[in-house]
Amino acid sequence: MVPLSVTIIALNEADRIGDAIASVKWADEVLVVDSGSSDGTVAVARELGARVIEADWPGYREQKNRAAAWAKHDWVFSLDSDEVVSPELAGEIQRVLELPSARGFEVPRLGHWHGAPIRHGVWRPDRSIRLFHKGHAKWAGGSVHERVQVDGHVGRLKSDLLHFPYRDVREHLATLAEYSALFVDDSLAAGRRASMLDVLLRPVFHLFKAMVLKAGYLDGVRGVCIAGLGAAGVMLKWGMLRLAQERSQ
């Protein structure tokens, strides 16, 4: 196959970056861009054979673009430190890189929450472009939920990227708070405004979509909790934006 670089951005991920790196040991390069870890992340990554670059933190989008630019090879797979490439996905990546038929490839992600996979709700299928030719792609979007834009045809892989986003509920709640603050910053910069209807109705629609349209209830209590936390996150984003507007008046 054509040479492949796997890029990982990290901050204090010593307890789980090892699994991420181990799942892509077959790649030609694993590059970790660390933004000031104090927990041994850098040592773990180097011990497992990754090339490590220590850099400042310019934001998710910019850091991922840096990582792609610093990668040695043209083809890049962007992996988060809380993700694992399944053996099935590894084999599929290697097969498509024997003769790439596109400039980028979408990958489905299977999230896990409290020890079990989540197969329904808004977490599925969670497709995003992760494998791409860096000469024809870049990370774009806002400060959160950044996405790869590809100049050219995009293919689809079938095998799952395994995702373990939260160590516990406390981290889940902290992430919702962090993302809501970034959403407010992006929204104010873009001139986006929030009405009381946004604050009231968007969380309700999220809950309806997650539980009914996407059958989140089939994941049992985990599905219910995820739907509720997601609705709370939506309410927090739009509520904090509304409050920011009121302060600026």
VEXDREN-616179 format. One record per residue (C-alpha): residue in one letter; x, y, z negated; residue number from 1. Coordinates in nm, 2 decimals. Layout:
# residues N
@r A&c1 X&c2 Y&c3 Z&k NUM $
...
END
This chain:
# residues 249
@r M&c1 0.00&c2 0.00&c3 0.00&k 1 $
@r V&c1 0.10&c2 0.36&c3 0.03&k 2 $
@r P&c1 0.28&c2 0.50&c3 -0.28&k 3 $
@r L&c1 0.05&c2 0.61&c3 -0.56&k 4 $
@r S&c1 0.10&c2 0.85&c3 -0.85&k 5 $
@r V&c1 -0.14&c2 0.83&c3 -1.15&k 6 $
@r T&c1 -0.17&c2 1.16&c3 -1.34&k 7 $
@r I&c1 -0.29&c2 1.20&c3 -1.70&k 8 $
@r I&c1 -0.32&c2 1.52&c3 -1.89&k 9 $
@r A&c1 -0.30&c2 1.48&c3 -2.27&k 10 $
@r L&c1 -0.31&c2 1.64&c3 -2.61&k 11 $
@r N&c1 -0.28&c2 1.43&c3 -2.93&k 12 $
@r E&c1 -0.39&c2 1.11&c3 -2.77&k 13 $
@r A&c1 -0.13&c2 0.87&c3 -2.92&k 14 $
@r D&c1 -0.39&c2 0.63&c3 -3.04&k 15 $
@r R&c1 -0.54&c2 0.56&c3 -2.70&k 16 $
@r I&c1 -0.31&c2 0.68&c3 -2.42&k 17 $
@r G&c1 -0.13&c2 0.35&c3 -2.43&k 18 $
@r D&c1 -0.43&c2 0.16&c3 -2.30&k 19 $
@r A&c1 -0.47&c2 0.41&c3 -2.02&k 20 $
@r I&c1 -0.11&c2 0.38&c3 -1.91&k 21 $
@r A&c1 -0.11&c2 0.00&c3 -1.95&k 22 $
@r S&c1 -0.41&c2 -0.02&c3 -1.71&k 23 $
@r V&c1 -0.21&c2 0.14&c3 -1.43&k 24 $
@r K&c1 0.14&c2 -0.01&c3 -1.48&k 25 $
@r W&c1 0.12&c2 -0.13&c3 -1.12&k 26 $
@r A&c1 0.12&c2 0.22&c3 -0.98&k 27 $
@r D&c1 0.44&c2 0.37&c3 -0.83&k 28 $
@r E&c1 0.44&c2 0.65&c3 -1.09&k 29 $
@r V&c1 0.25&c2 0.74&c3 -1.40&k 30 $
@r L&c1 0.29&c2 1.11&c3 -1.48&k 31 $
@r V&c1 0.17&c2 1.25&c3 -1.82&k 32 $
@r V&c1 0.14&c2 1.62&c3 -1.85&k 33 $
@r D&c1 0.13&c2 1.70&c3 -2.23&k 34 $
@r S&c1 0.03&c2 2.03&c3 -2.37&k 35 $
@r G&c1 0.19&c2 2.03&c3 -2.71&k 36 $
@r S&c1 0.10&c2 1.70&c3 -2.88&k 37 $
@r S&c1 0.21&c2 1.66&c3 -3.24&k 38 $
@r D&c1 0.11&c2 1.30&c3 -3.30&k 39 $
@r G&c1 0.36&c2 1.10&c3 -3.09&k 40 $
@r T&c1 0.17&c2 1.10&c3 -2.76&k 41 $
@r V&c1 0.49&c2 1.19&c3 -2.57&k 42 $
@r A&c1 0.69&c2 0.91&c3 -2.74&k 43 $
@r V&c1 0.42&c2 0.66&c3 -2.66&k 44 $
@r A&c1 0.40&c2 0.76&c3 -2.30&k 45 $
@r R&c1 0.77&c2 0.75&c3 -2.25&k 46 $
@r E&c1 0.81&c2 0.42&c3 -2.42&k 47 $
@r L&c1 0.55&c2 0.27&c3 -2.17&k 48 $
@r G&c1 0.75&c2 0.40&c3 -1.88&k 49 $
@r A&c1 0.56&c2 0.72&c3 -1.79&k 50 $
@r R&c1 0.73&c2 1.03&c3 -1.67&k 51 $
@r V&c1 0.64&c2 1.32&c3 -1.91&k 52 $
@r I&c1 0.62&c2 1.69&c3 -1.84&k 53 $
@r E&c1 0.56&c2 1.91&c3 -2.14&k 54 $
@r A&c1 0.37&c2 2.23&c3 -2.04&k 55 $
@r D&c1 0.14&c2 2.50&c3 -2.18&k 56 $
@r W&c1 -0.24&c2 2.47&c3 -2.16&k 57 $
@r P&c1 -0.40&c2 2.68&c3 -1.88&k 58 $
@r G&c1 -0.74&c2 2.50&c3 -1.89&k 59 $
@r Y&c1 -0.87&c2 2.16&c3 -1.76&k 60 $
@r R&c1 -0.89&c2 2.26&c3 -1.39&k 61 $
@r E&c1 -0.56&c2 2.43&c3 -1.37&k 62 $
@r Q&c1 -0.38&c2 2.15&c3 -1.57&k 63 $
@r K&c1 -0.51&c2 1.88&c3 -1.34&k 64 $
@r N&c1 -0.41&c2 2.08&c3 -1.03&k 65 $
@r R&c1 -0.06&c2 2.12&c3 -1.18&k 66 $
@r A&c1 -0.04&c2 1.75&c3 -1.25&k 67 $
@r A&c1 -0.13&c2 1.67&c3 -0.89&k 68 $
@r A&c1 0.13&c2 1.92&c3 -0.76&k 69 $
@r W&c1 0.40&c2 1.77&c3 -0.98&k 70 $
@r A&c1 0.32&c2 1.41&c3 -0.88&k 71 $
@r K&c1 0.59&c2 1.25&c3 -0.67&k 72 $
@r H&c1 0.35&c2 1.09&c3 -0.42&k 73 $
@r D&c1 0.08&c2 1.23&c3 -0.19&k 74 $
@r W&c1 -0.18&c2 0.99&c3 -0.31&k 75 $
@r V&c1 -0.30&c2 1.06&c3 -0.66&k 76 $
@r F&c1 -0.53&c2 0.89&c3 -0.90&k 77 $
@r S&c1 -0.64&c2 1.12&c3 -1.18&k 78 $
@r L&c1 -0.69&c2 0.93&c3 -1.51&k 79 $
@r D&c1 -0.80&c2 1.07&c3 -1.84&k 80 $
@r S&c1 -0.63&c2 0.95&c3 -2.16&k 81 $
@r D&c1 -0.96&c2 0.81&c3 -2.28&k 82 $
@r E&c1 -1.01&c2 0.60&c3 -1.97&k 83 $
@r V&c1 -0.90&c2 0.26&c3 -1.86&k 84 $
@r V&c1 -0.88&c2 0.13&c3 -1.50&k 85 $
@r S&c1 -1.05&c2 -0.21&c3 -1.50&k 86 $
@r P&c1 -0.87&c2 -0.50&c3 -1.32&k 87 $
@r E&c1 -1.14&c2 -0.49&c3 -1.06&k 88 $
@r L&c1 -1.09&c2 -0.12&c3 -0.99&k 89 $
@r A&c1 -0.71&c2 -0.17&c3 -0.98&k 90 $
@r G&c1 -0.75&c2 -0.43&c3 -0.71&k 91 $
@r E&c1 -0.99&c2 -0.22&c3 -0.51&k 92 $
@r I&c1 -0.76&c2 0.09&c3 -0.53&k 93 $
@r Q&c1 -0.47&c2 -0.12&c3 -0.40&k 94 $
@r R&c1 -0.67&c2 -0.26&c3 -0.12&k 95 $
@r V&c1 -0.80&c2 0.07&c3 0.01&k 96 $
@r L&c1 -0.44&c2 0.22&c3 -0.01&k 97 $
@r E&c1 -0.32&c2 -0.05&c3 0.23&k 98 $
@r L&c1 -0.48&c2 0.16&c3 0.51&k 99 $
@r P&c1 -0.67&c2 0.46&c3 0.36&k 100 $
@r S&c1 -0.99&c2 0.53&c3 0.56&k 101 $
@r A&c1 -1.07&c2 0.86&c3 0.38&k 102 $
@r R&c1 -0.89&c2 1.15&c3 0.22&k 103 $
@r G&c1 -1.06&c2 1.09&c3 -0.11&k 104 $
@r F&c1 -1.26&c2 0.82&c3 -0.29&k 105 $
@r E&c1 -1.54&c2 0.84&c3 -0.55&k 106 $
@r V&c1 -1.52&c2 0.61&c3 -0.85&k 107 $
@r P&c1 -1.82&c2 0.51&c3 -1.07&k 108 $
@r R&c1 -1.75&c2 0.55&c3 -1.45&k 109 $
@r L&c1 -1.89&c2 0.32&c3 -1.72&k 110 $
@r G&c1 -1.91&c2 0.50&c3 -2.05&k 111 $
@r H&c1 -1.89&c2 0.33&c3 -2.39&k 112 $
@r W&c1 -2.04&c2 0.46&c3 -2.71&k 113 $
@r H&c1 -2.00&c2 0.30&c3 -3.06&k 114 $
@r G&c1 -1.85&c2 -0.02&c3 -2.92&k 115 $
@r A&c1 -2.09&c2 -0.09&c3 -2.63&k 116 $
@r P&c1 -2.12&c2 0.01&c3 -2.26&k 117 $
@r I&c1 -2.39&c2 0.25&c3 -2.17&k 118 $
@r R&c1 -2.56&c2 0.13&c3 -1.85&k 119 $
@r H&c1 -2.85&c2 0.38&c3 -1.82&k 120 $
@r G&c1 -2.94&c2 0.74&c3 -1.89&k 121 $
@r V&c1 -2.75&c2 1.04&c3 -1.76&k 122 $
@r W&c1 -2.41&c2 0.87&c3 -1.81&k 123 $
@r R&c1 -2.47&c2 0.64&c3 -1.51&k 124 $
@r P&c1 -2.34&c2 0.61&c3 -1.25&k 125 $
@r D&c1 -2.13&c2 0.92&c3 -1.32&k 126 $
@r R&c1 -1.95&c2 0.91&c3 -0.98&k 127 $
@r S&c1 -1.66&c2 1.15&c3 -0.92&k 128 $
@r I&c1 -1.36&c2 1.17&c3 -0.69&k 129 $
@r R&c1 -1.05&c2 1.04&c3 -0.87&k 130 $
@r L&c1 -0.84&c2 0.90&c3 -0.59&k 131 $
@r F&c1 -0.73&c2 1.15&c3 -0.33&k 132 $
@r H&c1 -0.46&c2 1.27&c3 -0.09&k 133 $
@r K&c1 -0.33&c2 1.59&c3 -0.27&k 134 $
@r G&c1 -0.26&c2 1.76&c3 0.06&k 135 $
@r H&c1 -0.63&c2 1.77&c3 0.13&k 136 $
@r A&c1 -0.78&c2 1.81&c3 -0.21&k 137 $
@r K&c1 -0.78&c2 2.03&c3 -0.52&k 138 $
@r W&c1 -0.96&c2 2.05&c3 -0.85&k 139 $
@r A&c1 -1.23&c2 2.32&c3 -0.85&k 140 $
@r G&c1 -1.53&c2 2.44&c3 -1.05&k 141 $
@r G&c1 -1.56&c2 2.60&c3 -1.39&k 142 $
@r S&c1 -1.37&c2 2.55&c3 -1.72&k 143 $
@r V&c1 -1.57&c2 2.23&c3 -1.79&k 144 $
@r H&c1 -1.69&c2 1.96&c3 -1.56&k 145 $
@r E&c1 -1.43&c2 2.03&c3 -1.30&k 146 $
@r R&c1 -1.45&c2 1.83&c3 -0.98&k 147 $
@r V&c1 -1.22&c2 1.74&c3 -0.69&k 148 $
@r Q&c1 -1.29&c2 1.90&c3 -0.36&k 149 $
@r V&c1 -1.17&c2 1.72&c3 -0.06&k 150 $
@r D&c1 -1.11&c2 1.85&c3 0.29&k 151 $
@r G&c1 -1.23&c2 1.55&c3 0.49&k 152 $
@r H&c1 -1.41&c2 1.23&c3 0.46&k 153 $
@r V&c1 -1.48&c2 1.08&c3 0.11&k 154 $
@r G&c1 -1.52&c2 0.71&c3 0.06&k 155 $
@r R&c1 -1.67&c2 0.52&c3 -0.23&k 156 $
@r L&c1 -1.52&c2 0.25&c3 -0.45&k 157 $
@r K&c1 -1.75&c2 0.01&c3 -0.63&k 158 $
@r S&c1 -1.57&c2 -0.10&c3 -0.94&k 159 $
@r D&c1 -1.60&c2 0.08&c3 -1.27&k 160 $
@r L&c1 -1.36&c2 0.31&c3 -1.44&k 161 $
@r L&c1 -1.40&c2 0.24&c3 -1.81&k 162 $
@r H&c1 -1.46&c2 0.55&c3 -2.03&k 163 $
@r F&c1 -1.43&c2 0.57&c3 -2.41&k 164 $
@r P&c1 -1.50&c2 0.95&c3 -2.46&k 165 $
@r Y&c1 -1.56&c2 0.98&c3 -2.84&k 166 $
@r R&c1 -1.39&c2 0.81&c3 -3.13&k 167 $
@r D&c1 -1.69&c2 0.89&c3 -3.35&k 168 $
@r V&c1 -2.00&c2 1.12&c3 -3.38&k 169 $
@r R&c1 -1.79&c2 1.40&c3 -3.53&k 170 $
@r E&c1 -1.57&c2 1.42&c3 -3.22&k 171 $
@r H&c1 -1.88&c2 1.40&c3 -3.00&k 172 $
@r L&c1 -2.03&c2 1.70&c3 -3.18&k 173 $
@r A&c1 -1.70&c2 1.89&c3 -3.17&k 174 $
@r T&c1 -1.68&c2 1.83&c3 -2.79&k 175 $
@r L&c1 -2.04&c2 1.97&c3 -2.75&k 176 $
@r A&c1 -1.94&c2 2.28&c3 -2.94&k 177 $
@r E&c1 -1.62&c2 2.32&c3 -2.73&k 178 $
@r Y&c1 -1.80&c2 2.28&c3 -2.40&k 179 $
@r S&c1 -2.08&c2 2.52&c3 -2.49&k 180 $
@r A&c1 -1.82&c2 2.79&c3 -2.57&k 181 $
@r L&c1 -1.65&c2 2.73&c3 -2.23&k 182 $
@r F&c1 -1.99&c2 2.73&c3 -2.06&k 183 $
@r V&c1 -2.07&c2 3.07&c3 -2.21&k 184 $
@r D&c1 -1.73&c2 3.21&c3 -2.09&k 185 $
@r D&c1 -1.79&c2 3.08&c3 -1.74&k 186 $
@r S&c1 -2.15&c2 3.20&c3 -1.73&k 187 $
@r L&c1 -2.06&c2 3.56&c3 -1.85&k 188 $
@r A&c1 -1.79&c2 3.58&c3 -1.59&k 189 $
@r A&c1 -2.02&c2 3.47&c3 -1.31&k 190 $
@r G&c1 -2.31&c2 3.69&c3 -1.42&k 191 $
@r R&c1 -2.54&c2 3.40&c3 -1.51&k 192 $
@r R&c1 -2.81&c2 3.48&c3 -1.76&k 193 $
@r A&c1 -3.02&c2 3.28&c3 -2.00&k 194 $
@r S&c1 -3.39&c2 3.33&c3 -2.08&k 195 $
@r M&c1 -3.58&c2 3.19&c3 -2.37&k 196 $
@r L&c1 -3.74&c2 2.95&c3 -2.13&k 197 $
@r D&c1 -3.39&c2 2.81&c3 -2.05&k 198 $
@r V&c1 -3.33&c2 2.76&c3 -2.42&k 199 $
@r L&c1 -3.66&c2 2.59&c3 -2.48&k 200 $
@r L&c1 -3.73&c2 2.39&c3 -2.17&k 201 $
@r R&c1 -3.39&c2 2.28&c3 -2.04&k 202 $
@r P&c1 -3.32&c2 2.05&c3 -2.35&k 203 $
@r V&c1 -3.67&c2 1.90&c3 -2.31&k 204 $
@r F&c1 -3.61&c2 1.83&c3 -1.94&k 205 $
@r H&c1 -3.27&c2 1.67&c3 -2.03&k 206 $
@r L&c1 -3.44&c2 1.44&c3 -2.28&k 207 $
@r F&c1 -3.71&c2 1.35&c3 -2.03&k 208 $
@r K&c1 -3.46&c2 1.28&c3 -1.76&k 209 $
@r A&c1 -3.23&c2 1.08&c3 -1.98&k 210 $
@r M&c1 -3.49&c2 0.87&c3 -2.15&k 211 $
@r V&c1 -3.76&c2 0.83&c3 -1.88&k 212 $
@r L&c1 -3.62&c2 0.90&c3 -1.53&k 213 $
@r K&c1 -3.29&c2 0.74&c3 -1.60&k 214 $
@r A&c1 -3.43&c2 0.47&c3 -1.85&k 215 $
@r G&c1 -3.19&c2 0.56&c3 -2.13&k 216 $
@r Y&c1 -3.41&c2 0.37&c3 -2.37&k 217 $
@r L&c1 -3.28&c2 0.05&c3 -2.22&k 218 $
@r D&c1 -2.96&c2 0.11&c3 -2.41&k 219 $
@r G&c1 -3.14&c2 0.09&c3 -2.74&k 220 $
@r V&c1 -3.05&c2 0.32&c3 -3.03&k 221 $
@r R&c1 -2.73&c2 0.41&c3 -2.85&k 222 $
@r G&c1 -2.93&c2 0.54&c3 -2.55&k 223 $
@r V&c1 -3.16&c2 0.74&c3 -2.78&k 224 $
@r C&c1 -2.87&c2 0.90&c3 -2.97&k 225 $
@r I&c1 -2.69&c2 0.99&c3 -2.65&k 226 $
@r A&c1 -3.00&c2 1.14&c3 -2.50&k 227 $
@r G&c1 -3.07&c2 1.34&c3 -2.82&k 228 $
@r L&c1 -2.71&c2 1.46&c3 -2.85&k 229 $
@r G&c1 -2.71&c2 1.56&c3 -2.48&k 230 $
@r A&c1 -3.03&c2 1.76&c3 -2.52&k 231 $
@r A&c1 -2.88&c2 1.93&c3 -2.83&k 232 $
@r G&c1 -2.57&c2 2.02&c3 -2.62&k 233 $
@r V&c1 -2.79&c2 2.17&c3 -2.35&k 234 $
@r M&c1 -2.98&c2 2.38&c3 -2.61&k 235 $
@r L&c1 -2.65&c2 2.49&c3 -2.76&k 236 $
@r K&c1 -2.51&c2 2.60&c3 -2.43&k 237 $
@r W&c1 -2.81&c2 2.81&c3 -2.32&k 238 $
@r G&c1 -2.88&c2 2.93&c3 -2.67&k 239 $
@r M&c1 -2.52&c2 3.06&c3 -2.72&k 240 $
@r L&c1 -2.53&c2 3.23&c3 -2.38&k 241 $
@r R&c1 -2.86&c2 3.40&c3 -2.48&k 242 $
@r L&c1 -2.70&c2 3.52&c3 -2.81&k 243 $
@r A&c1 -2.39&c2 3.65&c3 -2.62&k 244 $
@r Q&c1 -2.62&c2 3.85&c3 -2.39&k 245 $
@r E&c1 -2.80&c2 4.00&c3 -2.69&k 246 $
@r R&c1 -2.47&c2 4.10&c3 -2.85&k 247 $
@r S&c1 -2.36&c2 4.28&c3 -2.53&k 248 $
@r Q&c1 -2.67&c2 4.49&c3 -2.50&k 249 $
END
